[in-house]
């Protein structure tokens, strides 16, 4: 086992925070935008949900069939 290092720790140096340059004030008022309404994708992707349900049913049926056949053969 080696001896622990006898080297002293260096103190942590704090970095000075850099202030961003100040922008000159403009006379134009800030533009406010209306809030964005969430988009409903359920109608656009109804076919994908239907396909996923069909894949799940087929996969479950095949899995149950394989389990059932493992007891027979």
PDB file with one MODEL, atoms N, CA, C and O in Angstrom:
MODEL        1
ATOM      1  N   UNK A   1       0.841  -1.176   0.000  1.00  0.00           N
ATOM      2  CA  UNK A   1       0.000   0.000   0.000  1.00  0.00           C
ATOM      3  C   UNK A   1       0.886   1.240   0.000  1.00  0.00           C
ATOM      4  O   UNK A   1       1.854   1.301   0.758  1.00  0.00           O
ATOM      5  N   UNK A   2       0.586   2.194  -0.805  1.00  0.00           N
ATOM      6  CA  UNK A   2       1.417   3.392  -0.887  1.00  0.00           C
ATOM      7  C   UNK A   2       0.982   4.422   0.144  1.00  0.00           C
ATOM      8  O   UNK A   2      -0.151   4.408   0.627  1.00  0.00           O
ATOM      9  N   UNK A   3       1.905   5.312   0.468  1.00  0.00           N
ATOM     10  CA  UNK A   3       1.617   6.364   1.440  1.00  0.00           C
ATOM     11  C   UNK A   3       0.735   7.425   0.810  1.00  0.00           C
ATOM     12  O   UNK A   3       0.879   7.733  -0.373  1.00  0.00           O
ATOM     13  N   UNK A   4      -0.171   7.981   1.587  1.00  0.00           N
ATOM     14  CA  UNK A   4      -0.989   9.066   1.029  1.00  0.00           C
ATOM     15  C   UNK A   4      -0.108  10.273   0.704  1.00  0.00           C
ATOM     16  O   UNK A   4       0.932  10.487   1.329  1.00  0.00           O
ATOM     17  N   UNK A   5      -0.528  11.027  -0.248  1.00  0.00           N
ATOM     18  CA  UNK A   5       0.232  12.184  -0.691  1.00  0.00           C
ATOM     19  C   UNK A   5       0.300  13.232   0.406  1.00  0.00           C
ATOM     20  O   UNK A   5      -0.682  13.496   1.100  1.00  0.00           O
ATOM     21  N   UNK A   6       1.468  13.819   0.546  1.00  0.00           N
ATOM     22  CA  UNK A   6       1.671  14.861   1.562  1.00  0.00           C
ATOM     23  C   UNK A   6       1.469  16.253   0.972  1.00  0.00           C
ATOM     24  O   UNK A   6       1.637  17.261   1.657  1.00  0.00           O
ATOM     25  N   UNK A   7       1.113  16.292  -0.282  1.00  0.00           N
ATOM     26  CA  UNK A   7       0.951  17.575  -0.964  1.00  0.00           C
ATOM     27  C   UNK A   7      -0.245  18.324  -0.410  1.00  0.00           C
ATOM     28  O   UNK A   7      -1.302  17.733  -0.188  1.00  0.00           O
ATOM     29  N   UNK A   8      -0.089  19.605  -0.188  1.00  0.00           N
ATOM     30  CA  UNK A   8      -1.176  20.416   0.347  1.00  0.00           C
ATOM     31  C   UNK A   8      -2.150  20.771  -0.757  1.00  0.00           C
ATOM     32  O   UNK A   8      -1.768  20.957  -1.912  1.00  0.00           O
ATOM     33  N   UNK A   9      -3.404  20.862  -0.385  1.00  0.00           N
ATOM     34  CA  UNK A   9      -4.429  21.261  -1.354  1.00  0.00           C
ATOM     35  C   UNK A   9      -4.312  22.731  -1.671  1.00  0.00           C
ATOM     36  O   UNK A   9      -4.029  23.555  -0.802  1.00  0.00           O
ATOM     37  N   UNK A  10      -4.532  23.040  -2.922  1.00  0.00           N
ATOM     38  CA  UNK A  10      -4.529  24.426  -3.359  1.00  0.00           C
ATOM     39  C   UNK A  10      -5.905  25.023  -3.062  1.00  0.00           C
ATOM     40  O   UNK A  10      -6.916  24.342  -3.234  1.00  0.00           O
ATOM     41  N   UNK A  11      -5.962  26.275  -2.623  1.00  0.00           N
ATOM     42  CA  UNK A  11      -7.270  26.892  -2.387  1.00  0.00           C
ATOM     43  C   UNK A  11      -8.016  27.085  -3.708  1.00  0.00           C
ATOM     44  O   UNK A  11      -7.409  27.306  -4.756  1.00  0.00           O
ATOM     45  N   UNK A  12      -9.314  26.998  -3.634  1.00  0.00           N
ATOM     46  CA  UNK A  12     -10.152  27.162  -4.814  1.00  0.00           C
ATOM     47  C   UNK A  12     -10.192  28.636  -5.187  1.00  0.00           C
ATOM     48  O   UNK A  12     -10.475  29.495  -4.353  1.00  0.00           O
ATOM     49  N   UNK A  13      -9.910  28.907  -6.428  1.00  0.00           N
ATOM     50  CA  UNK A  13      -9.944  30.288  -6.895  1.00  0.00           C
ATOM     51  C   UNK A  13     -11.327  30.591  -7.438  1.00  0.00           C
ATOM     52  O   UNK A  13     -11.874  29.828  -8.234  1.00  0.00           O
ATOM     53  N   UNK A  14     -11.871  31.676  -7.015  1.00  0.00           N
ATOM     54  CA  UNK A  14     -13.180  32.092  -7.509  1.00  0.00           C
ATOM     55  C   UNK A  14     -12.994  32.939  -8.756  1.00  0.00           C
ATOM     56  O   UNK A  14     -12.220  33.896  -8.768  1.00  0.00           O
ATOM     57  N   UNK A  15     -13.711  32.573  -9.792  1.00  0.00           N
ATOM     58  CA  UNK A  15     -13.632  33.345 -11.024  1.00  0.00           C
ATOM     59  C   UNK A  15     -14.561  34.546 -10.918  1.00  0.00           C
ATOM     60  O   UNK A  15     -15.665  34.459 -10.381  1.00  0.00           O
ATOM     61  N   UNK A  16     -14.097  35.635 -11.428  1.00  0.00           N
ATOM     62  CA  UNK A  16     -14.932  36.823 -11.418  1.00  0.00           C
ATOM     63  C   UNK A  16     -16.012  36.677 -12.473  1.00  0.00           C
ATOM     64  O   UNK A  16     -15.751  36.244 -13.596  1.00  0.00           O
ATOM     65  N   UNK A  17     -17.221  37.041 -12.102  1.00  0.00           N
ATOM     66  CA  UNK A  17     -18.324  36.954 -13.048  1.00  0.00           C
ATOM     67  C   UNK A  17     -18.231  38.127 -14.027  1.00  0.00           C
ATOM     68  O   UNK A  17     -18.029  39.278 -13.638  1.00  0.00           O
ATOM     69  N   UNK A  18     -18.384  37.798 -15.287  1.00  0.00           N
ATOM     70  CA  UNK A  18     -18.315  38.816 -16.332  1.00  0.00           C
ATOM     71  C   UNK A  18     -19.718  39.366 -16.539  1.00  0.00           C
ATOM     72  O   UNK A  18     -20.662  38.617 -16.790  1.00  0.00           O
ATOM     73  N   UNK A  19     -19.839  40.668 -16.432  1.00  0.00           N
ATOM     74  CA  UNK A  19     -21.124  41.325 -16.633  1.00  0.00           C
ATOM     75  C   UNK A  19     -21.329  41.532 -18.133  1.00  0.00           C
ATOM     76  O   UNK A  19     -20.439  42.036 -18.818  1.00  0.00           O
ATOM     77  N   UNK A  20     -22.517  41.138 -18.654  1.00  0.00           N
ATOM     78  CA  UNK A  20     -22.761  41.394 -20.078  1.00  0.00           C
ATOM     79  C   UNK A  20     -22.866  42.900 -20.315  1.00  0.00           C
ATOM     80  O   UNK A  20     -23.306  43.643 -19.438  1.00  0.00           O
ATOM     81  N   UNK A  21     -22.464  43.340 -21.491  1.00  0.00           N
ATOM     82  CA  UNK A  21     -22.540  44.778 -21.759  1.00  0.00           C
ATOM     83  C   UNK A  21     -23.998  45.236 -21.749  1.00  0.00           C
ATOM     84  O   UNK A  21     -24.887  44.527 -22.219  1.00  0.00           O
ATOM     85  N   UNK A  22     -24.222  46.415 -21.213  1.00  0.00           N
ATOM     86  CA  UNK A  22     -25.578  46.955 -21.149  1.00  0.00           C
ATOM     87  C   UNK A  22     -25.984  47.467 -22.525  1.00  0.00           C
ATOM     88  O   UNK A  22     -25.216  48.122 -23.230  1.00  0.00           O
ATOM     89  N   UNK A  23     -27.221  47.141 -22.872  1.00  0.00           N
ATOM     90  CA  UNK A  23     -27.750  47.602 -24.157  1.00  0.00           C
ATOM     91  C   UNK A  23     -28.431  48.955 -23.964  1.00  0.00           C
ATOM     92  O   UNK A  23     -29.024  49.226 -22.919  1.00  0.00           O
ATOM     93  N   UNK A  24     -28.336  49.776 -24.964  1.00  0.00           N
ATOM     94  CA  UNK A  24     -29.053  51.049 -24.843  1.00  0.00           C
ATOM     95  C   UNK A  24     -30.560  50.780 -24.889  1.00  0.00           C
ATOM     96  O   UNK A  24     -31.027  49.930 -25.647  1.00  0.00           O
ATOM     97  N   UNK A  25     -31.295  51.503 -24.082  1.00  0.00           N
ATOM     98  CA  UNK A  25     -32.746  51.297 -24.045  1.00  0.00           C
ATOM     99  C   UNK A  25     -33.377  51.788 -25.345  1.00  0.00           C
ATOM    100  O   UNK A  25     -32.969  52.800 -25.916  1.00  0.00           O
ATOM    101  N   UNK A  26     -34.372  51.049 -25.788  1.00  0.00           N
ATOM    102  CA  UNK A  26     -35.072  51.436 -27.015  1.00  0.00           C
ATOM    103  C   UNK A  26     -36.418  52.025 -26.633  1.00  0.00           C
ATOM    104  O   UNK A  26     -36.953  51.738 -25.562  1.00  0.00           O
ATOM    105  N   UNK A  27     -36.943  52.829 -27.491  1.00  0.00           N
ATOM    106  CA  UNK A  27     -38.221  53.476 -27.187  1.00  0.00           C
ATOM    107  C   UNK A  27     -39.410  52.621 -27.641  1.00  0.00           C
ATOM    108  O   UNK A  27     -40.554  52.940 -27.318  1.00  0.00           O
ATOM    109  N   UNK A  28     -39.152  51.542 -28.383  1.00  0.00           N
ATOM    110  CA  UNK A  28     -40.249  50.699 -28.869  1.00  0.00           C
ATOM    111  C   UNK A  28     -40.721  49.768 -27.737  1.00  0.00           C
ATOM    112  O   UNK A  28     -39.896  49.189 -27.030  1.00  0.00           O
ATOM    113  N   UNK A  29     -42.040  49.624 -27.566  1.00  0.00           N
ATOM    114  CA  UNK A  29     -42.532  48.737 -26.510  1.00  0.00           C
ATOM    115  C   UNK A  29     -42.310  47.266 -26.887  1.00  0.00           C
ATOM    116  O   UNK A  29     -42.195  46.918 -28.062  1.00  0.00           O
ATOM    117  N   UNK A  30     -42.256  46.439 -25.881  1.00  0.00           N
ATOM    118  CA  UNK A  30     -42.068  45.013 -26.116  1.00  0.00           C
ATOM    119  C   UNK A  30     -43.326  44.417 -26.735  1.00  0.00           C
ATOM    120  O   UNK A  30     -44.443  44.766 -26.353  1.00  0.00           O
ATOM    121  N   UNK A  31     -43.135  43.518 -27.693  1.00  0.00           N
ATOM    122  CA  UNK A  31     -44.259  42.893 -28.380  1.00  0.00           C
ATOM    123  C   UNK A  31     -44.692  41.669 -27.581  1.00  0.00           C
ATOM    124  O   UNK A  31     -43.873  40.807 -27.263  1.00  0.00           O
ATOM    125  N   UNK A  32     -45.978  41.595 -27.259  1.00  0.00           N
ATOM    126  CA  UNK A  32     -46.485  40.417 -26.555  1.00  0.00           C
ATOM    127  C   UNK A  32     -47.248  39.556 -27.547  1.00  0.00           C
ATOM    128  O   UNK A  32     -48.012  40.052 -28.375  1.00  0.00           O
ATOM    129  N   UNK A  33     -47.021  38.248 -27.440  1.00  0.00           N
ATOM    130  CA  UNK A  33     -47.670  37.315 -28.342  1.00  0.00           C
ATOM    131  C   UNK A  33     -48.698  36.516 -27.564  1.00  0.00           C
ATOM    132  O   UNK A  33     -48.510  36.250 -26.377  1.00  0.00           O
ATOM    133  N   UNK A  34     -49.780  36.130 -28.217  1.00  0.00           N
ATOM    134  CA  UNK A  34     -50.769  35.313 -27.520  1.00  0.00           C
ATOM    135  C   UNK A  34     -50.184  33.926 -27.238  1.00  0.00           C
ATOM    136  O   UNK A  34     -49.323  33.463 -27.986  1.00  0.00           O
ATOM    137  N   UNK A  35     -50.636  33.256 -26.174  1.00  0.00           N
ATOM    138  CA  UNK A  35     -50.103  31.934 -25.866  1.00  0.00           C
ATOM    139  C   UNK A  35     -50.432  30.931 -26.965  1.00  0.00           C
ATOM    140  O   UNK A  35     -51.489  31.000 -27.591  1.00  0.00           O
ATOM    141  N   UNK A  36     -49.515  30.004 -27.186  1.00  0.00           N
ATOM    142  CA  UNK A  36     -49.680  29.008 -28.235  1.00  0.00           C
ATOM    143  C   UNK A  36     -50.582  27.897 -27.717  1.00  0.00           C
ATOM    144  O   UNK A  36     -50.366  27.367 -26.627  1.00  0.00           O
ATOM    145  N   UNK A  37     -51.591  27.549 -28.503  1.00  0.00           N
ATOM    146  CA  UNK A  37     -52.510  26.483 -28.121  1.00  0.00           C
ATOM    147  C   UNK A  37     -51.872  25.134 -28.424  1.00  0.00           C
ATOM    148  O   UNK A  37     -51.262  24.967 -29.480  1.00  0.00           O
ATOM    149  N   UNK A  38     -52.002  24.157 -27.506  1.00  0.00           N
ATOM    150  CA  UNK A  38     -51.427  22.833 -27.779  1.00  0.00           C
ATOM    151  C   UNK A  38     -52.148  22.164 -28.954  1.00  0.00           C
ATOM    152  O   UNK A  38     -53.357  22.313 -29.131  1.00  0.00           O
ATOM    153  N   UNK A  39     -51.380  21.432 -29.740  1.00  0.00           N
ATOM    154  CA  UNK A  39     -51.921  20.772 -30.915  1.00  0.00           C
ATOM    155  C   UNK A  39     -52.394  19.382 -30.526  1.00  0.00           C
ATOM    156  O   UNK A  39     -51.706  18.666 -29.798  1.00  0.00           O
ATOM    157  N   UNK A  40     -53.571  18.999 -31.014  1.00  0.00           N
ATOM    158  CA  UNK A  40     -54.127  17.672 -30.740  1.00  0.00           C
ATOM    159  C   UNK A  40     -53.779  16.760 -31.905  1.00  0.00           C
ATOM    160  O   UNK A  40     -54.337  16.893 -32.994  1.00  0.00           O
ATOM    161  N   UNK A  41     -52.852  15.833 -31.674  1.00  0.00           N
ATOM    162  CA  UNK A  41     -52.403  14.926 -32.725  1.00  0.00           C
ATOM    163  C   UNK A  41     -53.187  13.621 -32.742  1.00  0.00           C
ATOM    164  O   UNK A  41     -52.923  12.761 -33.582  1.00  0.00           O
ATOM    165  N   UNK A  42     -54.139  13.454 -31.840  1.00  0.00           N
ATOM    166  CA  UNK A  42     -54.837  12.169 -31.742  1.00  0.00           C
ATOM    167  C   UNK A  42     -55.598  11.836 -33.027  1.00  0.00           C
ATOM    168  O   UNK A  42     -55.700  10.664 -33.390  1.00  0.00           O
ATOM    169  N   UNK A  43     -56.123  12.825 -33.707  1.00  0.00           N
ATOM    170  CA  UNK A  43     -56.843  12.544 -34.956  1.00  0.00           C
ATOM    171  C   UNK A  43     -55.874  12.226 -36.091  1.00  0.00           C
ATOM    172  O   UNK A  43     -56.185  11.421 -36.969  1.00  0.00           O
ATOM    173  N   UNK A  44     -54.688  12.864 -36.075  1.00  0.00           N
ATOM    174  CA  UNK A  44     -53.718  12.633 -37.135  1.00  0.00           C
ATOM    175  C   UNK A  44     -53.089  11.248 -37.043  1.00  0.00           C
ATOM    176  O   UNK A  44     -52.747  10.650 -38.063  1.00  0.00           O
ATOM    177  N   UNK A  45     -52.935  10.734 -35.814  1.00  0.00           N
ATOM    178  CA  UNK A  45     -52.245   9.464 -35.627  1.00  0.00           C
ATOM    179  C   UNK A  45     -53.177   8.357 -35.159  1.00  0.00           C
ATOM    180  O   UNK A  45     -52.724   7.420 -34.500  1.00  0.00           O
ATOM    181  N   UNK A  46     -54.448   8.433 -35.474  1.00  0.00           N
ATOM    182  CA  UNK A  46     -55.399   7.391 -35.095  1.00  0.00           C
ATOM    183  C   UNK A  46     -55.046   6.075 -35.776  1.00  0.00           C
ATOM    184  O   UNK A  46     -55.210   5.007 -35.185  1.00  0.00           O
ATOM    185  N   UNK A  47     -54.562   6.143 -37.019  1.00  0.00           N
ATOM    186  CA  UNK A  47     -54.179   4.921 -37.733  1.00  0.00           C
ATOM    187  C   UNK A  47     -52.994   4.237 -37.050  1.00  0.00           C
ATOM    188  O   UNK A  47     -52.930   3.008 -37.019  1.00  0.00           O
ATOM    189  N   UNK A  48     -52.069   5.003 -36.511  1.00  0.00           N
ATOM    190  CA  UNK A  48     -50.907   4.416 -35.839  1.00  0.00           C
ATOM    191  C   UNK A  48     -51.335   3.699 -34.565  1.00  0.00           C
ATOM    192  O   UNK A  48     -50.827   2.620 -34.262  1.00  0.00           O
ATOM    193  N   UNK A  49     -52.255   4.284 -33.821  1.00  0.00           N
ATOM    194  CA  UNK A  49     -52.751   3.635 -32.598  1.00  0.00           C
ATOM    195  C   UNK A  49     -53.476   2.345 -32.954  1.00  0.00           C
ATOM    196  O   UNK A  49     -53.307   1.327 -32.283  1.00  0.00           O
ATOM    197  N   UNK A  50     -54.271   2.387 -33.993  1.00  0.00           N
ATOM    198  CA  UNK A  50     -54.989   1.190 -34.431  1.00  0.00           C
ATOM    199  C   UNK A  50     -54.015   0.091 -34.830  1.00  0.00           C
ATOM    200  O   UNK A  50     -54.218  -1.076 -34.496  1.00  0.00           O
ATOM    201  N   UNK A  51     -52.953   0.465 -35.549  1.00  0.00           N
ATOM    202  CA  UNK A  51     -51.943  -0.514 -35.954  1.00  0.00           C
ATOM    203  C   UNK A  51     -51.221  -1.100 -34.747  1.00  0.00           C
ATOM    204  O   UNK A  51     -50.957  -2.302 -34.715  1.00  0.00           O
ATOM    205  N   UNK A  52     -50.896  -0.271 -33.754  1.00  0.00           N
ATOM    206  CA  UNK A  52     -50.218  -0.762 -32.563  1.00  0.00           C
ATOM    207  C   UNK A  52     -51.094  -1.721 -31.770  1.00  0.00           C
ATOM    208  O   UNK A  52     -50.598  -2.712 -31.235  1.00  0.00           O
ATOM    209  N   UNK A  53     -52.383  -1.439 -31.688  1.00  0.00           N
ATOM    210  CA  UNK A  53     -53.303  -2.352 -30.995  1.00  0.00           C
ATOM    211  C   UNK A  53     -53.369  -3.671 -31.747  1.00  0.00           C
ATOM    212  O   UNK A  53     -53.372  -4.735 -31.129  1.00  0.00           O
ATOM    213  N   UNK A  54     -53.420  -3.615 -33.068  1.00  0.00           N
ATOM    214  CA  UNK A  54     -53.473  -4.836 -33.872  1.00  0.00           C
ATOM    215  C   UNK A  54     -52.185  -5.658 -33.705  1.00  0.00           C
ATOM    216  O   UNK A  54     -52.251  -6.881 -33.586  1.00  0.00           O
ATOM    217  N   UNK A  55     -51.035  -5.011 -33.694  1.00  0.00           N
ATOM    218  CA  UNK A  55     -49.767  -5.706 -33.496  1.00  0.00           C
ATOM    219  C   UNK A  55     -49.720  -6.354 -32.115  1.00  0.00           C
ATOM    220  O   UNK A  55     -49.225  -7.472 -31.974  1.00  0.00           O
ATOM    221  N   UNK A  56     -50.227  -5.670 -31.105  1.00  0.00           N
ATOM    222  CA  UNK A  56     -50.252  -6.215 -29.749  1.00  0.00           C
ATOM    223  C   UNK A  56     -51.126  -7.450 -29.670  1.00  0.00           C
ATOM    224  O   UNK A  56     -50.747  -8.440 -29.044  1.00  0.00           O
ATOM    225  N   UNK A  57     -52.286  -7.404 -30.296  1.00  0.00           N
ATOM    226  CA  UNK A  57     -53.196  -8.556 -30.270  1.00  0.00           C
ATOM    227  C   UNK A  57     -52.574  -9.742 -30.994  1.00  0.00           C
ATOM    228  O   UNK A  57     -52.619 -10.867 -30.495  1.00  0.00           O
ATOM    229  N   UNK A  58     -51.997  -9.502 -32.162  1.00  0.00           N
ATOM    230  CA  UNK A  58     -51.383 -10.592 -32.929  1.00  0.00           C
ATOM    231  C   UNK A  58     -50.184 -11.164 -32.166  1.00  0.00           C
ATOM    232  O   UNK A  58     -50.018 -12.381 -32.096  1.00  0.00           O
ATOM    233  N   UNK A  59     -49.362 -10.301 -31.603  1.00  0.00           N
ATOM    234  CA  UNK A  59     -48.200 -10.758 -30.840  1.00  0.00           C
ATOM    235  C   UNK A  59     -48.597 -11.561 -29.611  1.00  0.00           C
ATOM    236  O   UNK A  59     -47.985 -12.585 -29.310  1.00  0.00           O
ATOM    237  N   UNK A  60     -49.615 -11.102 -28.904  1.00  0.00           N
ATOM    238  CA  UNK A  60     -50.096 -11.836 -27.730  1.00  0.00           C
ATOM    239  C   UNK A  60     -50.661 -13.192 -28.103  1.00  0.00           C
ATOM    240  O   UNK A  60     -50.444 -14.178 -27.399  1.00  0.00           O
ATOM    241  N   UNK A  61     -51.394 -13.242 -29.220  1.00  0.00           N
ATOM    242  CA  UNK A  61     -51.958 -14.512 -29.678  1.00  0.00           C
ATOM    243  C   UNK A  61     -50.850 -15.495 -30.061  1.00  0.00           C
ATOM    244  O   UNK A  61     -50.921 -16.672 -29.707  1.00  0.00           O
ATOM    245  N   UNK A  62     -49.842 -15.031 -30.770  1.00  0.00           N
ATOM    246  CA  UNK A  62     -48.727 -15.896 -31.147  1.00  0.00           C
ATOM    247  C   UNK A  62     -47.948 -16.367 -29.917  1.00  0.00           C
ATOM    248  O   UNK A  62     -47.542 -17.527 -29.856  1.00  0.00           O
ATOM    249  N   UNK A  63     -47.737 -15.496 -28.952  1.00  0.00           N
ATOM    250  CA  UNK A  63     -47.039 -15.875 -27.729  1.00  0.00           C
ATOM    251  C   UNK A  63     -47.828 -16.920 -26.957  1.00  0.00           C
ATOM    252  O   UNK A  63     -47.262 -17.909 -26.493  1.00  0.00           O
ATOM    253  N   UNK A  64     -49.136 -16.706 -26.816  1.00  0.00           N
ATOM    254  CA  UNK A  64     -49.979 -17.685 -26.126  1.00  0.00           C
ATOM    255  C   UNK A  64     -49.981 -19.011 -26.875  1.00  0.00           C
ATOM    256  O   UNK A  64     -49.988 -20.072 -26.250  1.00  0.00           O
ATOM    257  N   UNK A  65     -49.975 -18.968 -28.212  1.00  0.00           N
ATOM    258  CA  UNK A  65     -49.926 -20.187 -29.008  1.00  0.00           C
ATOM    259  C   UNK A  65     -48.628 -20.947 -28.803  1.00  0.00           C
ATOM    260  O   UNK A  65     -48.639 -22.174 -28.703  1.00  0.00           O
ATOM    261  N   UNK A  66     -47.499 -20.230 -28.738  1.00  0.00           N
ATOM    262  CA  UNK A  66     -46.212 -20.887 -28.513  1.00  0.00           C
ATOM    263  C   UNK A  66     -46.149 -21.520 -27.124  1.00  0.00           C
ATOM    264  O   UNK A  66     -45.618 -22.619 -26.959  1.00  0.00           O
ATOM    265  N   UNK A  67     -46.692 -20.821 -26.128  1.00  0.00           N
ATOM    266  CA  UNK A  67     -46.705 -21.373 -24.769  1.00  0.00           C
ATOM    267  C   UNK A  67     -47.591 -22.621 -24.734  1.00  0.00           C
ATOM    268  O   UNK A  67     -47.234 -23.634 -24.132  1.00  0.00           O
ATOM    269  N   UNK A  68     -48.742 -22.530 -25.384  1.00  0.00           N
ATOM    270  CA  UNK A  68     -49.641 -23.699 -25.428  1.00  0.00           C
ATOM    271  C   UNK A  68     -49.018 -24.878 -26.150  1.00  0.00           C
ATOM    272  O   UNK A  68     -49.159 -26.021 -25.716  1.00  0.00           O
ATOM    273  N   UNK A  69     -48.331 -24.607 -27.250  1.00  0.00           N
ATOM    274  CA  UNK A  69     -47.685 -25.701 -27.999  1.00  0.00           C
ATOM    275  C   UNK A  69     -46.504 -26.294 -27.243  1.00  0.00           C
ATOM    276  O   UNK A  69     -46.151 -27.453 -27.461  1.00  0.00           O
ATOM    277  N   UNK A  70     -45.885 -25.509 -26.351  1.00  0.00           N
ATOM    278  CA  UNK A  70     -44.751 -26.065 -25.588  1.00  0.00           C
ATOM    279  C   UNK A  70     -45.225 -27.166 -24.635  1.00  0.00           C
ATOM    280  O   UNK A  70     -44.442 -28.055 -24.301  1.00  0.00           O
ATOM    281  N   UNK A  71     -46.475 -27.132 -24.191  1.00  0.00           N
ATOM    282  CA  UNK A  71     -47.000 -28.181 -23.324  1.00  0.00           C
ATOM    283  C   UNK A  71     -47.407 -29.410 -24.125  1.00  0.00           C
ATOM    284  O   UNK A  71     -47.409 -30.520 -23.594  1.00  0.00           O
ATOM    285  N   UNK A  72     -47.751 -29.226 -25.398  1.00  0.00           N
ATOM    286  CA  UNK A  72     -48.202 -30.352 -26.211  1.00  0.00           C
ATOM    287  C   UNK A  72     -47.005 -31.128 -26.758  1.00  0.00           C
ATOM    288  O   UNK A  72     -46.984 -32.358 -26.708  1.00  0.00           O
ATOM    289  N   UNK A  73     -46.022 -30.418 -27.272  1.00  0.00           N
ATOM    290  CA  UNK A  73     -44.893 -31.120 -27.920  1.00  0.00           C
ATOM    291  C   UNK A  73     -43.754 -31.227 -26.966  1.00  0.00           C
ATOM    292  O   UNK A  73     -42.710 -31.781 -27.310  1.00  0.00           O
TER     293      UNK A  73
ENDMDL
END
